[in-house]
């Protein structure tokens, strides 16, 4: 019985590799024929768009934060309430 289990264990990586190769070739063929994007492609585009939006928001935040430093002579503007909370 152990010989069968070892043989089966060796076939699983080979089968997974073949499945991967076949799926890559199918996607390539679909792209060449101009078929509509699969759900995975649409999901990837949605994630890229979300990443661009996050980067845009972060750049805006950083610009506002840097503007506050420029107005205070190189130090961030702090409200009196922040100083009271920090015990300064």
PDB file of N, CA, C and O in Angstrom:
ATOM      1  N   UNK A   1       0.810  -1.196   0.000  1.00  0.00           N
ATOM      2  CA  UNK A   1       0.000   0.000   0.000  1.00  0.00           C
ATOM      3  C   UNK A   1       0.854   1.262   0.000  1.00  0.00           C
ATOM      4  O   UNK A   1       0.452   2.283  -0.558  1.00  0.00           O
ATOM      5  N   UNK A   2       2.021   1.200   0.617  1.00  0.00           N
ATOM      6  CA  UNK A   2       2.840   2.414   0.660  1.00  0.00           C
ATOM      7  C   UNK A   2       3.359   2.784  -0.714  1.00  0.00           C
ATOM      8  O   UNK A   2       3.550   3.968  -0.991  1.00  0.00           O
ATOM      9  N   UNK A   3       3.594   1.814  -1.584  1.00  0.00           N
ATOM     10  CA  UNK A   3       4.049   2.106  -2.938  1.00  0.00           C
ATOM     11  C   UNK A   3       3.012   2.882  -3.734  1.00  0.00           C
ATOM     12  O   UNK A   3       3.360   3.772  -4.509  1.00  0.00           O
ATOM     13  N   UNK A   4       1.741   2.548  -3.547  1.00  0.00           N
ATOM     14  CA  UNK A   4       0.656   3.252  -4.247  1.00  0.00           C
ATOM     15  C   UNK A   4       0.562   4.700  -3.760  1.00  0.00           C
ATOM     16  O   UNK A   4       0.394   5.619  -4.562  1.00  0.00           O
ATOM     17  N   UNK A   5       0.669   4.896  -2.457  1.00  0.00           N
ATOM     18  CA  UNK A   5       0.594   6.250  -1.896  1.00  0.00           C
ATOM     19  C   UNK A   5       1.739   7.128  -2.350  1.00  0.00           C
ATOM     20  O   UNK A   5       1.548   8.314  -2.620  1.00  0.00           O
ATOM     21  N   UNK A   6       2.937   6.551  -2.438  1.00  0.00           N
ATOM     22  CA  UNK A   6       4.092   7.318  -2.898  1.00  0.00           C
ATOM     23  C   UNK A   6       3.947   7.688  -4.374  1.00  0.00           C
ATOM     24  O   UNK A   6       4.286   8.802  -4.772  1.00  0.00           O
ATOM     25  N   UNK A   7       3.453   6.771  -5.169  1.00  0.00           N
ATOM     26  CA  UNK A   7       3.256   7.049  -6.595  1.00  0.00           C
ATOM     27  C   UNK A   7       2.204   8.127  -6.792  1.00  0.00           C
ATOM     28  O   UNK A   7       2.363   9.015  -7.629  1.00  0.00           O
ATOM     29  N   UNK A   8       1.135   8.046  -6.022  1.00  0.00           N
ATOM     30  CA  UNK A   8       0.076   9.055  -6.113  1.00  0.00           C
ATOM     31  C   UNK A   8       0.596  10.417  -5.659  1.00  0.00           C
ATOM     32  O   UNK A   8       0.264  11.447  -6.245  1.00  0.00           O
ATOM     33  N   UNK A   9       1.410  10.408  -4.617  1.00  0.00           N
ATOM     34  CA  UNK A   9       1.990  11.662  -4.133  1.00  0.00           C
ATOM     35  C   UNK A   9       2.886  12.315  -5.169  1.00  0.00           C
ATOM     36  O   UNK A   9       2.968  13.542  -5.224  1.00  0.00           O
ATOM     37  N   UNK A  10       3.556  11.527  -5.987  1.00  0.00           N
ATOM     38  CA  UNK A  10       4.400  12.081  -7.036  1.00  0.00           C
ATOM     39  C   UNK A  10       3.613  12.583  -8.228  1.00  0.00           C
ATOM     40  O   UNK A  10       4.089  13.450  -8.960  1.00  0.00           O
ATOM     41  N   UNK A  11       2.423  12.058  -8.435  1.00  0.00           N
ATOM     42  CA  UNK A  11       1.607  12.472  -9.584  1.00  0.00           C
ATOM     43  C   UNK A  11       0.871  13.790  -9.345  1.00  0.00           C
ATOM     44  O   UNK A  11       0.559  14.508 -10.295  1.00  0.00           O
ATOM     45  N   UNK A  12       0.598  14.105  -8.102  1.00  0.00           N
ATOM     46  CA  UNK A  12      -0.167  15.322  -7.803  1.00  0.00           C
ATOM     47  C   UNK A  12       0.558  16.574  -8.292  1.00  0.00           C
ATOM     48  O   UNK A  12      -0.076  17.393  -8.958  1.00  0.00           O
ATOM     49  N   UNK A  13       1.851  16.777  -8.004  1.00  0.00           N
ATOM     50  CA  UNK A  13       2.518  17.978  -8.541  1.00  0.00           C
ATOM     51  C   UNK A  13       2.537  18.017 -10.074  1.00  0.00           C
ATOM     52  O   UNK A  13       2.424  19.088 -10.671  1.00  0.00           O
ATOM     53  N   UNK A  14       2.679  16.861 -10.700  1.00  0.00           N
ATOM     54  CA  UNK A  14       2.676  16.812 -12.165  1.00  0.00           C
ATOM     55  C   UNK A  14       1.302  17.223 -12.695  1.00  0.00           C
ATOM     56  O   UNK A  14       1.210  17.995 -13.649  1.00  0.00           O
ATOM     57  N   UNK A  15       0.246  16.713 -12.084  1.00  0.00           N
ATOM     58  CA  UNK A  15      -1.106  17.055 -12.516  1.00  0.00           C
ATOM     59  C   UNK A  15      -1.380  18.545 -12.319  1.00  0.00           C
ATOM     60  O   UNK A  15      -1.990  19.177 -13.182  1.00  0.00           O
ATOM     61  N   UNK A  16      -0.943  19.109 -11.210  1.00  0.00           N
ATOM     62  CA  UNK A  16      -1.173  20.534 -10.960  1.00  0.00           C
ATOM     63  C   UNK A  16      -0.419  21.390 -11.979  1.00  0.00           C
ATOM     64  O   UNK A  16      -0.929  22.413 -12.434  1.00  0.00           O
ATOM     65  N   UNK A  17       0.786  20.972 -12.333  1.00  0.00           N
ATOM     66  CA  UNK A  17       1.556  21.697 -13.342  1.00  0.00           C
ATOM     67  C   UNK A  17       0.834  21.671 -14.687  1.00  0.00           C
ATOM     68  O   UNK A  17       0.744  22.689 -15.372  1.00  0.00           O
ATOM     69  N   UNK A  18       0.324  20.501 -15.058  1.00  0.00           N
ATOM     70  CA  UNK A  18      -0.398  20.402 -16.325  1.00  0.00           C
ATOM     71  C   UNK A  18      -1.659  21.264 -16.333  1.00  0.00           C
ATOM     72  O   UNK A  18      -1.970  21.897 -17.342  1.00  0.00           O
ATOM     73  N   UNK A  19      -2.380  21.292 -15.224  1.00  0.00           N
ATOM     74  CA  UNK A  19      -3.580  22.137 -15.126  1.00  0.00           C
ATOM     75  C   UNK A  19      -3.196  23.600 -15.305  1.00  0.00           C
ATOM     76  O   UNK A  19      -3.891  24.343 -15.998  1.00  0.00           O
ATOM     77  N   UNK A  20      -2.103  24.017 -14.691  1.00  0.00           N
ATOM     78  CA  UNK A  20      -1.645  25.399 -14.827  1.00  0.00           C
ATOM     79  C   UNK A  20      -1.277  25.751 -16.254  1.00  0.00           C
ATOM     80  O   UNK A  20      -1.646  26.815 -16.751  1.00  0.00           O
ATOM     81  N   UNK A  21      -0.556  24.866 -16.909  1.00  0.00           N
ATOM     82  CA  UNK A  21      -0.152  25.112 -18.295  1.00  0.00           C
ATOM     83  C   UNK A  21      -1.370  25.197 -19.211  1.00  0.00           C
ATOM     84  O   UNK A  21      -1.447  26.078 -20.067  1.00  0.00           O
ATOM     85  N   UNK A  22      -2.312  24.290 -19.031  1.00  0.00           N
ATOM     86  CA  UNK A  22      -3.522  24.299 -19.864  1.00  0.00           C
ATOM     87  C   UNK A  22      -4.315  25.588 -19.655  1.00  0.00           C
ATOM     88  O   UNK A  22      -4.806  26.173 -20.621  1.00  0.00           O
ATOM     89  N   UNK A  23      -4.446  26.036 -18.406  1.00  0.00           N
ATOM     90  CA  UNK A  23      -5.220  27.254 -18.153  1.00  0.00           C
ATOM     91  C   UNK A  23      -4.521  28.477 -18.739  1.00  0.00           C
ATOM     92  O   UNK A  23      -5.186  29.385 -19.239  1.00  0.00           O
ATOM     93  N   UNK A  24      -3.196  28.514 -18.685  1.00  0.00           N
ATOM     94  CA  UNK A  24      -2.454  29.628 -19.285  1.00  0.00           C
ATOM     95  C   UNK A  24      -2.675  29.657 -20.790  1.00  0.00           C
ATOM     96  O   UNK A  24      -2.914  30.718 -21.367  1.00  0.00           O
ATOM     97  N   UNK A  25      -2.594  28.488 -21.426  1.00  0.00           N
ATOM     98  CA  UNK A  25      -2.799  28.427 -22.876  1.00  0.00           C
ATOM     99  C   UNK A  25      -4.222  28.811 -23.267  1.00  0.00           C
ATOM    100  O   UNK A  25      -4.423  29.454 -24.298  1.00  0.00           O
ATOM    101  N   UNK A  26      -5.202  28.431 -22.470  1.00  0.00           N
ATOM    102  CA  UNK A  26      -6.594  28.801 -22.770  1.00  0.00           C
ATOM    103  C   UNK A  26      -6.787  30.310 -22.669  1.00  0.00           C
ATOM    104  O   UNK A  26      -7.448  30.910 -23.517  1.00  0.00           O
ATOM    105  N   UNK A  27      -6.211  30.929 -21.631  1.00  0.00           N
ATOM    106  CA  UNK A  27      -6.336  32.384 -21.487  1.00  0.00           C
ATOM    107  C   UNK A  27      -5.641  33.107 -22.631  1.00  0.00           C
ATOM    108  O   UNK A  27      -6.153  34.101 -23.145  1.00  0.00           O
ATOM    109  N   UNK A  28      -4.479  32.612 -23.026  1.00  0.00           N
ATOM    110  CA  UNK A  28      -3.747  33.231 -24.132  1.00  0.00           C
ATOM    111  C   UNK A  28      -4.566  33.152 -25.418  1.00  0.00           C
ATOM    112  O   UNK A  28      -4.651  34.132 -26.159  1.00  0.00           O
ATOM    113  N   UNK A  29      -5.167  31.996 -25.689  1.00  0.00           N
ATOM    114  CA  UNK A  29      -5.988  31.814 -26.880  1.00  0.00           C
ATOM    115  C   UNK A  29      -7.189  32.763 -26.849  1.00  0.00           C
ATOM    116  O   UNK A  29      -7.539  33.361 -27.866  1.00  0.00           O
ATOM    117  N   UNK A  30      -7.813  32.897 -25.684  1.00  0.00           N
ATOM    118  CA  UNK A  30      -8.972  33.778 -25.568  1.00  0.00           C
ATOM    119  C   UNK A  30      -8.576  35.232 -25.813  1.00  0.00           C
ATOM    120  O   UNK A  30      -9.323  35.977 -26.447  1.00  0.00           O
ATOM    121  N   UNK A  31      -7.404  35.644 -25.314  1.00  0.00           N
ATOM    122  CA  UNK A  31      -6.957  37.018 -25.547  1.00  0.00           C
ATOM    123  C   UNK A  31      -6.691  37.268 -27.018  1.00  0.00           C
ATOM    124  O   UNK A  31      -7.027  38.330 -27.541  1.00  0.00           O
ATOM    125  N   UNK A  32      -6.090  36.298 -27.687  1.00  0.00           N
ATOM    126  CA  UNK A  32      -5.789  36.465 -29.109  1.00  0.00           C
ATOM    127  C   UNK A  32      -7.057  36.555 -29.949  1.00  0.00           C
ATOM    128  O   UNK A  32      -7.093  37.271 -30.950  1.00  0.00           O
ATOM    129  N   UNK A  33      -8.095  35.831 -29.545  1.00  0.00           N
ATOM    130  CA  UNK A  33      -9.364  35.865 -30.283  1.00  0.00           C
ATOM    131  C   UNK A  33     -10.188  37.091 -29.929  1.00  0.00           C
ATOM    132  O   UNK A  33     -11.179  37.382 -30.599  1.00  0.00           O
ATOM    133  N   UNK A  34      -9.797  37.812 -28.892  1.00  0.00           N
ATOM    134  CA  UNK A  34     -10.519  39.010 -28.498  1.00  0.00           C
ATOM    135  C   UNK A  34     -11.790  38.731 -27.722  1.00  0.00           C
ATOM    136  O   UNK A  34     -12.713  39.546 -27.719  1.00  0.00           O
ATOM    137  N   UNK A  35     -11.841  37.598 -27.072  1.00  0.00           N
ATOM    138  CA  UNK A  35     -13.014  37.275 -26.255  1.00  0.00           C
ATOM    139  C   UNK A  35     -13.055  38.176 -25.028  1.00  0.00           C
ATOM    140  O   UNK A  35     -12.016  38.686 -24.609  1.00  0.00           O
ATOM    141  N   UNK A  36     -14.230  38.382 -24.444  1.00  0.00           N
ATOM    142  CA  UNK A  36     -14.336  39.249 -23.273  1.00  0.00           C
ATOM    143  C   UNK A  36     -13.467  38.729 -22.120  1.00  0.00           C
ATOM    144  O   UNK A  36     -13.199  37.533 -22.000  1.00  0.00           O
ATOM    145  N   UNK A  37     -13.044  39.672 -21.286  1.00  0.00           N
ATOM    146  CA  UNK A  37     -12.210  39.324 -20.134  1.00  0.00           C
ATOM    147  C   UNK A  37     -12.955  38.407 -19.188  1.00  0.00           C
ATOM    148  O   UNK A  37     -14.177  38.473 -19.054  1.00  0.00           O
ATOM    149  N   UNK A  38     -12.199  37.565 -18.548  1.00  0.00           N
ATOM    150  CA  UNK A  38     -12.800  36.684 -17.544  1.00  0.00           C
ATOM    151  C   UNK A  38     -13.030  37.466 -16.255  1.00  0.00           C
ATOM    152  O   UNK A  38     -12.624  38.624 -16.150  1.00  0.00           O
ATOM    153  N   UNK A  39     -13.659  36.859 -15.307  1.00  0.00           N
ATOM    154  CA  UNK A  39     -13.903  37.501 -14.020  1.00  0.00           C
ATOM    155  C   UNK A  39     -12.611  37.854 -13.307  1.00  0.00           C
ATOM    156  O   UNK A  39     -12.545  38.857 -12.596  1.00  0.00           O
ATOM    157  N   UNK A  40     -11.580  37.033 -13.492  1.00  0.00           N
ATOM    158  CA  UNK A  40     -10.293  37.297 -12.850  1.00  0.00           C
ATOM    159  C   UNK A  40      -9.673  38.581 -13.391  1.00  0.00           C
ATOM    160  O   UNK A  40      -9.105  39.361 -12.627  1.00  0.00           O
ATOM    161  N   UNK A  41      -9.774  38.809 -14.693  1.00  0.00           N
ATOM    162  CA  UNK A  41      -9.232  40.033 -15.282  1.00  0.00           C
ATOM    163  C   UNK A  41      -9.984  41.260 -14.783  1.00  0.00           C
ATOM    164  O   UNK A  41      -9.378  42.290 -14.488  1.00  0.00           O
ATOM    165  N   UNK A  42     -11.292  41.148 -14.692  1.00  0.00           N
ATOM    166  CA  UNK A  42     -12.093  42.264 -14.193  1.00  0.00           C
ATOM    167  C   UNK A  42     -11.747  42.558 -12.734  1.00  0.00           C
ATOM    168  O   UNK A  42     -11.674  43.721 -12.336  1.00  0.00           O
ATOM    169  N   UNK A  43     -11.536  41.524 -11.945  1.00  0.00           N
ATOM    170  CA  UNK A  43     -11.167  41.693 -10.540  1.00  0.00           C
ATOM    171  C   UNK A  43      -9.790  42.346 -10.427  1.00  0.00           C
ATOM    172  O   UNK A  43      -9.583  43.212  -9.577  1.00  0.00           O
ATOM    173  N   UNK A  44      -8.865  41.944 -11.266  1.00  0.00           N
ATOM    174  CA  UNK A  44      -7.524  42.536 -11.244  1.00  0.00           C
ATOM    175  C   UNK A  44      -7.591  44.015 -11.610  1.00  0.00           C
ATOM    176  O   UNK A  44      -6.903  44.829 -10.995  1.00  0.00           O
ATOM    177  N   UNK A  45      -8.398  44.372 -12.589  1.00  0.00           N
ATOM    178  CA  UNK A  45      -8.544  45.778 -12.968  1.00  0.00           C
ATOM    179  C   UNK A  45      -9.188  46.582 -11.841  1.00  0.00           C
ATOM    180  O   UNK A  45      -8.799  47.724 -11.595  1.00  0.00           O
ATOM    181  N   UNK A  46     -10.169  45.995 -11.158  1.00  0.00           N
ATOM    182  CA  UNK A  46     -10.805  46.680 -10.033  1.00  0.00           C
ATOM    183  C   UNK A  46      -9.785  46.940  -8.922  1.00  0.00           C
ATOM    184  O   UNK A  46      -9.789  48.010  -8.313  1.00  0.00           O
ATOM    185  N   UNK A  47      -8.928  45.980  -8.665  1.00  0.00           N
ATOM    186  CA  UNK A  47      -7.893  46.159  -7.635  1.00  0.00           C
ATOM    187  C   UNK A  47      -6.880  47.225  -8.039  1.00  0.00           C
ATOM    188  O   UNK A  47      -6.452  48.020  -7.203  1.00  0.00           O
ATOM    189  N   UNK A  48      -6.493  47.247  -9.316  1.00  0.00           N
ATOM    190  CA  UNK A  48      -5.565  48.282  -9.771  1.00  0.00           C
ATOM    191  C   UNK A  48      -6.184  49.663  -9.629  1.00  0.00           C
ATOM    192  O   UNK A  48      -5.508  50.613  -9.233  1.00  0.00           O
ATOM    193  N   UNK A  49      -7.469  49.777  -9.951  1.00  0.00           N
ATOM    194  CA  UNK A  49      -8.155  51.060  -9.834  1.00  0.00           C
ATOM    195  C   UNK A  49      -8.246  51.484  -8.364  1.00  0.00           C
ATOM    196  O   UNK A  49      -8.069  52.661  -8.049  1.00  0.00           O
ATOM    197  N   UNK A  50      -8.517  50.540  -7.471  1.00  0.00           N
ATOM    198  CA  UNK A  50      -8.569  50.856  -6.045  1.00  0.00           C
ATOM    199  C   UNK A  50      -7.200  51.286  -5.534  1.00  0.00           C
ATOM    200  O   UNK A  50      -7.108  52.187  -4.700  1.00  0.00           O
ATOM    201  N   UNK A  51      -6.139  50.656  -6.023  1.00  0.00           N
ATOM    202  CA  UNK A  51      -4.784  51.035  -5.610  1.00  0.00           C
ATOM    203  C   UNK A  51      -4.455  52.451  -6.083  1.00  0.00           C
ATOM    204  O   UNK A  51      -3.853  53.229  -5.343  1.00  0.00           O
ATOM    205  N   UNK A  52      -4.851  52.787  -7.325  1.00  0.00           N
ATOM    206  CA  UNK A  52      -4.620  54.147  -7.822  1.00  0.00           C
ATOM    207  C   UNK A  52      -5.360  55.174  -6.975  1.00  0.00           C
ATOM    208  O   UNK A  52      -4.816  56.236  -6.674  1.00  0.00           O
ATOM    209  N   UNK A  53      -6.605  54.864  -6.585  1.00  0.00           N
ATOM    210  CA  UNK A  53      -7.383  55.778  -5.749  1.00  0.00           C
ATOM    211  C   UNK A  53      -6.731  55.945  -4.384  1.00  0.00           C
ATOM    212  O   UNK A  53      -6.674  57.058  -3.861  1.00  0.00           O
ATOM    213  N   UNK A  54      -6.245  54.873  -3.808  1.00  0.00           N
ATOM    214  CA  UNK A  54      -5.577  54.940  -2.508  1.00  0.00           C
ATOM    215  C   UNK A  54      -4.314  55.788  -2.608  1.00  0.00           C
ATOM    216  O   UNK A  54      -4.046  56.601  -1.724  1.00  0.00           O
ATOM    217  N   UNK A  55      -3.536  55.608  -3.670  1.00  0.00           N
ATOM    218  CA  UNK A  55      -2.328  56.413  -3.856  1.00  0.00           C
ATOM    219  C   UNK A  55      -2.668  57.886  -4.019  1.00  0.00           C
ATOM    220  O   UNK A  55      -1.969  58.751  -3.491  1.00  0.00           O
ATOM    221  N   UNK A  56      -3.739  58.170  -4.748  1.00  0.00           N
ATOM    222  CA  UNK A  56      -4.153  59.569  -4.930  1.00  0.00           C
ATOM    223  C   UNK A  56      -4.532  60.198  -3.599  1.00  0.00           C
ATOM    224  O   UNK A  56      -4.147  61.329  -3.305  1.00  0.00           O
ATOM    225  N   UNK A  57      -5.291  59.457  -2.797  1.00  0.00           N
ATOM    226  CA  UNK A  57      -5.694  59.975  -1.489  1.00  0.00           C
ATOM    227  C   UNK A  57      -4.499  60.173  -0.569  1.00  0.00           C
ATOM    228  O   UNK A  57      -4.435  61.156   0.170  1.00  0.00           O
ATOM    229  N   UNK A  58      -3.547  59.237  -0.614  1.00  0.00           N
ATOM    230  CA  UNK A  58      -2.356  59.370   0.235  1.00  0.00           C
ATOM    231  C   UNK A  58      -1.524  60.576  -0.180  1.00  0.00           C
ATOM    232  O   UNK A  58      -0.998  61.293   0.672  1.00  0.00           O
ATOM    233  N   UNK A  59      -1.402  60.803  -1.488  1.00  0.00           N
ATOM    234  CA  UNK A  59      -0.660  61.972  -1.961  1.00  0.00           C
ATOM    235  C   UNK A  59      -1.335  63.254  -1.501  1.00  0.00           C
ATOM    236  O   UNK A  59      -0.658  64.208  -1.116  1.00  0.00           O
ATOM    237  N   UNK A  60      -2.655  63.285  -1.536  1.00  0.00           N
ATOM    238  CA  UNK A  60      -3.390  64.456  -1.066  1.00  0.00           C
ATOM    239  C   UNK A  60      -3.168  64.672   0.423  1.00  0.00           C
ATOM    240  O   UNK A  60      -2.951  65.800   0.863  1.00  0.00           O
ATOM    241  N   UNK A  61      -3.220  63.600   1.195  1.00  0.00           N
ATOM    242  CA  UNK A  61      -2.991  63.691   2.635  1.00  0.00           C
ATOM    243  C   UNK A  61      -1.588  64.209   2.923  1.00  0.00           C
ATOM    244  O   UNK A  61      -1.403  65.089   3.764  1.00  0.00           O
ATOM    245  N   UNK A  62      -0.594  63.653   2.214  1.00  0.00           N
ATOM    246  CA  UNK A  62       0.789  64.067   2.453  1.00  0.00           C
ATOM    247  C   UNK A  62       0.993  65.533   2.096  1.00  0.00           C
ATOM    248  O   UNK A  62       1.713  66.246   2.795  1.00  0.00           O
ATOM    249  N   UNK A  63       0.361  65.991   1.009  1.00  0.00           N
ATOM    250  CA  UNK A  63       0.484  67.390   0.613  1.00  0.00           C
ATOM    251  C   UNK A  63      -0.127  68.305   1.674  1.00  0.00           C
ATOM    252  O   UNK A  63       0.443  69.346   1.998  1.00  0.00           O
ATOM    253  N   UNK A  64      -1.283  67.921   2.213  1.00  0.00           N
ATOM    254  CA  UNK A  64      -1.907  68.728   3.259  1.00  0.00           C
ATOM    255  C   UNK A  64      -1.056  68.738   4.518  1.00  0.00           C
ATOM    256  O   UNK A  64      -0.916  69.773   5.168  1.00  0.00           O
ATOM    257  N   UNK A  65      -0.491  67.594   4.860  1.00  0.00           N
ATOM    258  CA  UNK A  65       0.346  67.505   6.055  1.00  0.00           C
ATOM    259  C   UNK A  65       1.598  68.355   5.879  1.00  0.00           C
ATOM    260  O   UNK A  65       1.998  69.069   6.799  1.00  0.00           O
ATOM    261  N   UNK A  66       2.218  68.282   4.704  1.00  0.00           N
ATOM    262  CA  UNK A  66       3.418  69.076   4.450  1.00  0.00           C
ATOM    263  C   UNK A  66       3.103  70.556   4.436  1.00  0.00           C
ATOM    264  O   UNK A  66       3.933  71.366   4.847  1.00  0.00           O
ATOM    265  N   UNK A  67       1.913  70.929   3.968  1.00  0.00           N
ATOM    266  CA  UNK A  67       1.514  72.333   3.965  1.00  0.00           C
ATOM    267  C   UNK A  67       1.423  72.843   5.398  1.00  0.00           C
ATOM    268  O   UNK A  67       1.815  73.978   5.673  1.00  0.00           O
ATOM    269  N   UNK A  68       0.915  72.024   6.312  1.00  0.00           N
ATOM    270  CA  UNK A  68       0.844  72.404   7.725  1.00  0.00           C
ATOM    271  C   UNK A  68       2.224  72.615   8.313  1.00  0.00           C
ATOM    272  O   UNK A  68       2.398  73.514   9.136  1.00  0.00           O
ATOM    273  N   UNK A  69       3.195  71.840   7.931  1.00  0.00           N
ATOM    274  CA  UNK A  69       4.572  72.001   8.410  1.00  0.00           C
ATOM    275  C   UNK A  69       5.184  73.284   7.865  1.00  0.00           C
ATOM    276  O   UNK A  69       5.895  73.991   8.579  1.00  0.00           O
ATOM    277  N   UNK A  70       4.904  73.584   6.594  1.00  0.00           N
ATOM    278  CA  UNK A  70       5.470  74.791   5.990  1.00  0.00           C
ATOM    279  C   UNK A  70       4.953  76.040   6.685  1.00  0.00           C
ATOM    280  O   UNK A  70       5.696  77.010   6.837  1.00  0.00           O
ATOM    281  N   UNK A  71       3.716  76.039   7.101  1.00  0.00           N
ATOM    282  CA  UNK A  71       3.129  77.220   7.737  1.00  0.00           C
ATOM    283  C   UNK A  71       3.643  77.414   9.156  1.00  0.00           C
ATOM    284  O   UNK A  71       3.585  78.529   9.675  1.00  0.00           O
ATOM    285  N   UNK A  72       4.141  76.373   9.792  1.00  0.00           N
ATOM    286  CA  UNK A  72       4.569  76.494  11.189  1.00  0.00           C
ATOM    287  C   UNK A  72       6.080  76.568  11.327  1.00  0.00           C
ATOM    288  O   UNK A  72       6.600  76.409  12.431  1.00  0.00           O
ATOM    289  N   UNK A  73       6.784  76.800  10.259  1.00  0.00           N
ATOM    290  CA  UNK A  73       8.227  76.939  10.348  1.00  0.00           C
ATOM    291  C   UNK A  73       8.951  75.612  10.496  1.00  0.00           C
ATOM    292  O   UNK A  73       9.971  75.544  11.183  1.00  0.00           O
ATOM    293  N   UNK A  74       8.460  74.577   9.881  1.00  0.00           N
ATOM    294  CA  UNK A  74       9.147  73.295   9.902  1.00  0.00           C
ATOM    295  C   UNK A  74       8.601  72.312  10.912  1.00  0.00           C
ATOM    296  O   UNK A  74       9.034  71.161  10.952  1.00  0.00           O
ATOM    297  N   UNK A  75       7.662  72.743  11.726  1.00  0.00           N
ATOM    298  CA  UNK A  75       7.060  71.840  12.702  1.00  0.00           C
ATOM    299  C   UNK A  75       5.576  71.719  12.404  1.00  0.00           C
ATOM    300  O   UNK A  75       4.950  72.664  11.925  1.00  0.00           O
ATOM    301  N   UNK A  76       5.030  70.577  12.684  1.00  0.00           N
ATOM    302  CA  UNK A  76       3.604  70.375  12.452  1.00  0.00           C
ATOM    303  C   UNK A  76       2.800  71.296  13.353  1.00  0.00           C
ATOM    304  O   UNK A  76       3.179  71.535  14.499  1.00  0.00           O
ATOM    305  N   UNK A  77       1.707  71.808  12.845  1.00  0.00           N
ATOM    306  CA  UNK A  77       0.832  72.667  13.630  1.00  0.00           C
ATOM    307  C   UNK A  77       0.089  71.785  14.619  1.00  0.00           C
ATOM    308  O   UNK A  77      -0.540  70.796  14.245  1.00  0.00           O
ATOM    309  N   UNK A  78       0.174  72.163  15.890  1.00  0.00           N
ATOM    310  CA  UNK A  78      -0.518  71.382  16.914  1.00  0.00           C
ATOM    311  C   UNK A  78      -1.560  72.274  17.578  1.00  0.00           C
ATOM    312  O   UNK A  78      -1.334  73.457  17.834  1.00  0.00           O
ATOM    313  N   UNK A  79      -2.674  71.679  17.839  1.00  0.00           N
ATOM    314  CA  UNK A  79      -3.696  72.438  18.545  1.00  0.00           C
ATOM    315  C   UNK A  79      -3.401  72.368  20.032  1.00  0.00           C
ATOM    316  O   UNK A  79      -2.661  71.495  20.483  1.00  0.00           O
ATOM    317  N   UNK A  80      -3.972  73.276  20.784  1.00  0.00           N
ATOM    318  CA  UNK A  80      -3.795  73.267  22.237  1.00  0.00           C
ATOM    319  C   UNK A  80      -4.333  71.995  22.853  1.00  0.00           C
ATOM    320  O   UNK A  80      -3.801  71.504  23.848  1.00  0.00           O
ATOM    321  N   UNK A  81      -5.386  71.463  22.265  1.00  0.00           N
ATOM    322  CA  UNK A  81      -5.975  70.240  22.797  1.00  0.00           C
ATOM    323  C   UNK A  81      -5.005  69.075  22.692  1.00  0.00           C
ATOM    324  O   UNK A  81      -4.913  68.271  23.619  1.00  0.00           O
ATOM    325  N   UNK A  82      -4.276  68.965  21.581  1.00  0.00           N
ATOM    326  CA  UNK A  82      -3.289  67.897  21.417  1.00  0.00           C
ATOM    327  C   UNK A  82      -2.201  67.998  22.487  1.00  0.00           C
ATOM    328  O   UNK A  82      -1.768  66.990  23.044  1.00  0.00           O
ATOM    329  N   UNK A  83      -1.772  69.213  22.762  1.00  0.00           N
ATOM    330  CA  UNK A  83      -0.729  69.394  23.767  1.00  0.00           C
ATOM    331  C   UNK A  83      -1.231  69.038  25.156  1.00  0.00           C
ATOM    332  O   UNK A  83      -0.484  68.482  25.960  1.00  0.00           O
ATOM    333  N   UNK A  84      -2.490  69.351  25.447  1.00  0.00           N
ATOM    334  CA  UNK A  84      -3.059  69.000  26.753  1.00  0.00           C
ATOM    335  C   UNK A  84      -3.171  67.494  26.907  1.00  0.00           C
ATOM    336  O   UNK A  84      -2.897  66.960  27.982  1.00  0.00           O
ATOM    337  N   UNK A  85      -3.569  66.803  25.851  1.00  0.00           N
ATOM    338  CA  UNK A  85      -3.701  65.362  25.919  1.00  0.00           C
ATOM    339  C   UNK A  85      -2.354  64.676  26.108  1.00  0.00           C
ATOM    340  O   UNK A  85      -2.274  63.618  26.734  1.00  0.00           O
ATOM    341  N   UNK A  86      -1.299  65.275  25.569  1.00  0.00           N
ATOM    342  CA  UNK A  86       0.036  64.696  25.670  1.00  0.00           C
ATOM    343  C   UNK A  86       0.777  65.166  26.923  1.00  0.00           C
ATOM    344  O   UNK A  86       1.905  64.738  27.166  1.00  0.00           O
ATOM    345  N   UNK A  87       0.163  66.030  27.711  1.00  0.00           N
ATOM    346  CA  UNK A  87       0.757  66.489  28.955  1.00  0.00           C
ATOM    347  C   UNK A  87       1.882  67.489  28.755  1.00  0.00           C
ATOM    348  O   UNK A  87       2.785  67.574  29.587  1.00  0.00           O
ATOM    349  N   UNK A  88       1.843  68.231  27.694  1.00  0.00           N
ATOM    350  CA  UNK A  88       2.905  69.227  27.452  1.00  0.00           C
ATOM    351  C   UNK A  88       2.436  70.599  27.811  1.00  0.00           C
ATOM    352  O   UNK A  88       3.189  71.563  27.676  1.00  0.00           O
TER     353      UNK A  88
END
